[in-house]
Amino acid sequence: MKRVNNMKFSPIRFQAALAAAGVALMPFVYLQFSVPHGNGIIGFSDISGSVAAGSYLIMFLVGIMAAFTAAHFVLTTVYLKDLFLWISDKKEFDDFLGNPLTNTGIFSPIISLAMSINVVLGPVVFFFEFSGDVVQSMLLPVFMIWGILWALLLLAEARVLKLWFVKPVETEKLNFGWLLDVFAFGMVSLVGAGIAVLSVKSHIASSSALMTIVALAAGAFIFAAKLVILIYHQLRAEKLPEKSSLPGYFTVVPILCLFGVSVYKFNIYLKNKFAYDLGAFSFFAVVISFAAAVLCIFLITYLLEEYFREEFGKKEFYPSLWSPVCALVGFEVLGCYVYGNYYRSPALLFVCFLSTVMAVVLYASNFLKYRRYAK
């Protein structure tokens, strides 16, 4: 088998950096909603007493956050260099985008880089404890970077959709990796809603909010259309897709998380800006997304029971293996939002912690496979 260093580059590699960022955010969100602290983003000083007292749980979570934050930025740096070299080869780039069965992989860098903004505004702020003024000064460059990603997302989606009108597509060969553009719309929406909530400058907040509405609306429409197509063809198929695409079913879970939390944050912006009380809508957005995520995890796990029993543990790697990691991230984040806002159950918090441990173990297993057995 080829080692990863000999692999031909594909933008789908950014899934490794994305998953690392997701795992880094899991402890941050857990601490944000479970540890008492002042208004705003939790900082290291808020949990320093627990660390000094020898709280193994807190120390474990902080260690995971630090390790995976570093891993995300290291992988992002490496893959960005490879990405620019790959784009410079116009023929290879055009060939990739010209294949409607795989070209949604172009959205992986956008998803991962948008996630980098979440890591900066989450774990990085946690460790460095930037003051409110410093965070506000960061938001203009953050908004500009996010705006570039937003524009690239729309351009990439337009090019991908154009192929559907000019080139025949074998829709029966599509799999849930086809939802990566929806994943990108969800991630960009989440970041935009976060900027709108954080910024005290009205022009940044308003622009972010407007652009977020566009991303949310487009993403929701595309998600609904693609999900109908995928389910229709799966019901007509005589068997499941090839095993290399099966873990991709879990892509639905992080998408539910991204849209649910985006709506929640956007409602906070509306409340701050216009004094609209949309608490009930936020409740339904988060709780229904969480319930749907739990249902999807159980149904997909049951559907893929034979795959998990016979194939999952084998020494081989395919990019869709990152999807279960992202699903655990989505489940944990939604669970923490439910815990922090609506249902303070110790059992729910424990399950969120357990999902973090599972994500760490699964990421480590996948990364070892990625380094040794990637094709």
N, C-alpha and C positions, 0 to 999 in steps of 0.2 A: 504493500500500500504506500501511496505517496505521503510524505510528511508535509505538514502545513506550509513550511517555508518554500516548498516547490509548487504550491498551488497557484493556479492562475487567479489573478485578483478578480473579485466580484464585490460590488458594493454591499452585498448581503452580509459580508464579514462584519459590518458595523453592528450586527445583531449581538455580537459578543460584548461590545462596548455598551450597547443599550442595556443588556441584561445586567451588566456590572453596575450601571447607574441605578437601575431599578432596585437591586439588592442594597445599594448604599442608602437609598431613600427609605427603605423599610424600617430600619431602626430610628431614623429621624422622625418619621410620621408617628411611630409608636411612642417615642418620648414626647413629641409635641402634644399628644392627646392624653397621655397617662401621667405625666409629671407636672405638678403645679408650678406655674411660672407667671411672669408678668405678661402684659399684652404683647402681641407680636410673635416673632420667631424665637423659639427656645435657644438658649446659648449654653455653652459648656459650664459656665458658672452656676447655672440652675441645677445641674446634677453633680457638681463637684463634691457636695457634702455626701452624697450617696457613694461616690467613688472613694472618698477618704474613709468612709465607714466600711468599705470592703464589700459593697454590693456587687456580687458576681454577675447578676443579671444586667445591671447598668454597664459594667465594665465590658461584658461580652458584646452588648449592643454598640457601644462606642467603638470598640475595636473593629467590629464588622463594618461600621460606617466609615471609619478611617481607611481600612484596607480596600474596600470596594470603591471608595471615592478615588483613591490613588490609582487603582486598576483601571477605572473608567477613563481617566485623563491620559494615562500611559497608552492604552489601546487606541483612544481617539487620536492621539498625536501620530502614532504609527500608521493608522488607517487613513488619516487625512493625506499623509505623504503619498501613500499608494494610490489614493483616489485621484489626486491631481495628475499623477503620472498616467493613470488609466484613462482619464478624460482627454489627456493630450493626444492619445492614439484615437483619432477621429473615427477610423474604420471600426475599431473594436467597440467604441462607445455607441456608434450608430447601429451596429449589428445587435448589440445588447438591447437597445431601446426598440429595435425593430421586431423583436420576438414577443408577441403579446402574451405568451405563456410564462415568461420570466421577467418581463420588463418592470414589474412592480417592485423588483428588488432595488430599483433606483431610489425608492423612498426610504430605504434603510438609513442612509447617512442623514437625511433630513430629520427622521425620528430621533436618532441618536444625538445629533447636535442640539436639537430642541430640548432633549432630556438633559443635556449638559447645563442648560440654563437653570433647570430645576435643581440640579446638584449644586450649582453656584449659590442660588438663593435659598438652599436648604442646608445640607451638610457643611459647605464651605463657610457660610455665615455662622453656623453653629460653632465650629471650631475657632474661628477668628473673632467671633463676637463683634462684628462691625456695628457701630452705632447707627441709629436711625438715619442720621444725616449722611453717613457713608453709603448706606443702602440706597437712599434716594439718589445720590450722585451716580450710583452704578446703573440706575434704571434707564438713563438715556442711552448709553452704549448697548445695554441689554436689549432695549426696545429696537434699536437699529439692527442689531444682529438678528433678532427675532423677525423683524420686518423683511429682511433678506430671505430668511428661511420660508416665511409666508409666501413671498413672491415666487421663490423657486418651486414651492409646493404646487402653486396654481399653474405655473408654466409646465412642470412635469406632468401634472394631471391632464392638462390640455393636450399635450403631445401623446400621452398614453391613450386617451380617449379617441383621439383622431384616428389611431390605427384601427379602431373598431369599425370605422366607417369606410376605410380604404383597403383593409386587408381581412380576409376571412379568418375567423377564430374558431378553433375546435373547442367549444365551451365544455364539452364533456371531459376534457383533459385538465380543466382548471381545478385548483385545490384552494384551501383556505389561506395559503400564502398570497393569494390574489387580493387579500384584504389589507395588504401593507399600506396602500394609499389611504385607506380609511384610518388605519393606525396613525398615519402621519397627520391627518386632519385632526384626529383626537388629541394628539400630543401638542400640535401647534395651538389648538384651541385652549388647552389647559394652561400653557405658558402665557398666552395672551390674556386670559382671564385673570391669572395671577398678577401680571403686570398692572392691569386695570385696577385691581384691588389695592396693590401696594403703593402705587404712585400718587403723590399729593399734587402733582402737576396735571392740571385738567387736560392739557393738549395731549399728553402722553396717555393718560387714562382713557380719554374719550376715543383716541385713535385706536388704542389696543382693543377697546370694547367693540368698536365698529368692525374691525378686522376679524375679531373673534366670532362675531355673529356670522360673518361670511363663511369662515372655516367650519363653524358648527353646522350651519345649514347645508353646506355642500357635503360635508362628511356624513351627516345623518341621511341625506338622500342617497348618496352612493352606497352607504352601508346597507340600507334597506333593499336597494336594487340588487346588489351583489349577493346578499344573503339569500334572497329569493331564488336567484339563478343557481347558486351553489346547492341549496337544499333540494331544489327541483331535480337537478341532474344527479344528486346523490340518491334520491329516492328511486330514480329510474335505473340507476346502475345495479348490476348484478352482484357487485362486490365493492369493498372499500378500495380507495386509491392505493398506490404502491406505498410501502412502509416508510419511505423517506419523507413523505408528505403528511403522514398521519398525525404526528405531534402538532402540526400546524392548526388542527382543529381548535386548540387552546387559544389561538389568537383572538377569538371572540371575547375572552374574559378581560384582558387589558383594555380592549376597545370600550367595553361597557364601563370600566373604571374611569377612563379618560373622559368620556362624554358625561358621565354622572357627576364627577368632581368639577368638570368645567362649568356645567350648569349651576352647581352649588356656588362656585366662586363668582360666576357672573351675576348671580342674584345678590351676593354681598355687594358687588359694585353698584347695582341698581339701588340697593338700600342706602348705601353711602351717598350716592350722587343725587337720587331723586326721592329718597325717603319712602320708597315702595317697600312694603312688608310682604315679601314673597317666601316667608318661612315655610309655609305648607308645601309650596312647589319644590323648595330645596329638599325638604324631607322626602318627598316622593322620588325626586331625582336620585338621591343617594341610596335610600332604602330599597327602591325597586331595582336599581343597578346592582346593589349588593345581592339581593335575592336572586336576580337573574344570573349573576356570576356564580353563585353557589349552585344553582340548578344546572348551569352549563358544565361546571366542573364535574358534578356527579354523573350527568348524562354522557359526557365525553369519555370519562374514565370507564364507565360501564361499556360504552360502545367499543372502546379500544382495549378491553380486558385481555383479549388474546394477544394483542400486540405487546402490552406491558409484560405479560407472562412469558412470552417466547422471544421477543425481539429487543425490548428496551435495554436490557442489560448487556447486549453484545458489544464487542469492541469495534464499533464503527461510528462515524459521525456524519450527520447531515444538518444543515442550518435550521431546519424546523425544530430541532431539539431545544433551541432557546425558547420556544413558545411556552412550554410548561413553566419555565422559570418566570417569564413575564406574567403568566396566569397567576402564579403565587404572589407576585408583587401586586397585581391588580386586586386580588382577593384581600390581601393584608391591608392595603391602603383604604379600600372601601370599608373594611371591617373596623379600622381605627376611626374613620370618619363617623361611622354609626355609633361606635363606643363613645367618642368624644362629644357627640351632639345629641344623641337620641336614646341610647340604651347602654348604660354603664354597667355592663355585666362582666364580672371577673372571668367567667368562662369564655366570653368572646375575646377578651384581651389575651387570655392564655392561648387560644387558637391562633390569634394573630402572631403571637411570639413563636408558636410552633411552626407556622408557615414561613417565618423568617429563617428558622433553623433549616427547614426543608429546602428553601431556596438556596441557602449557602451551600448545602451538601450537593444539591443538583447542579448548581453552577460549577462547583469544583469538579464534579464528575464529567460534566460536558466539556469543560475547558481542557481537561486531560485528554479526552477523546479527540477534541479539536486539534490539539498539538500533535497527537500521535497517529491518528487514523483518518484525518480529513482527506476527502478525495478531491 
